[in-house]
């Protein structure tokens, strides 16, 4: 059992909201600004408790890792080492295990070990996000919730994050929920998707189904990736079946195979 919301209502926003997140999968929740994605993440994580209905989340305590939209909101210490070690100390890890986990977490997110004595508040926005990710990975959570990760990452870091999240799911059976307005990122990283508009799910399913519901993406005020628009246009005009891809070379090969 993973995470299930059943007839959840919150103030004048969510009304009888029901949805289930699949365990051991990456689910991308797509929404433009002000449509409820951050509030939804707070409800799932147990940060916001003033609701009616039922939220079943079997992941508690250190099993749940949450990254805020503005990562520095969670920072309380003056060094990267203290920031990562705080949660570990809370659960009484031995010193040698604690130090090993700190270093492993930094390496996993590709932050240099030399950053251990740096002030977290002086890091770049992208580095602050990666530090937040390292902080929760050090505790080895089963559920990871990330709010708007692509706000801070350049293309290189974004591609690495996609690979890392997939590795965490495939190799370590993590359940991951990513909330974002970036359709291309969700198409690259997620197994499942849900589109949120005005605190309601207007479309959901497997990732491939998202490509069949591009109109819903537009309805939600989200930007459709140009390459997806191109693929759909070619499919309609030429009546050929193209696989969705963000690799231009692979796309051209696919077009060539279909028109020969």
TAPE-V103813 format. One record per helix or strand. SS is the DSSP state (hx for helix, st for strand). FROM is the first residue (numbers start at 0). TO is the last residue. If there is no record, write none. Layout:
BEGIN
ss & from & to
SS & FROM & TO
SS & FROM & TO
END
This chain:
BEGIN
ss & from & to
st & 2 & 9
st & 13 & 20
st & 25 & 29
hx & 36 & 44
st & 51 & 56
hx & 60 & 62
st & 63 & 66
hx & 70 & 73
hx & 79 & 89
hx & 94 & 107
hx & 112 & 116
hx & 119 & 121
hx & 124 & 136
st & 142 & 146
hx & 148 & 150
hx & 154 & 171
st & 174 & 179
hx & 182 & 188
st & 191 & 196
st & 199 & 205
hx & 206 & 218
hx & 225 & 237
hx & 247 & 258
END
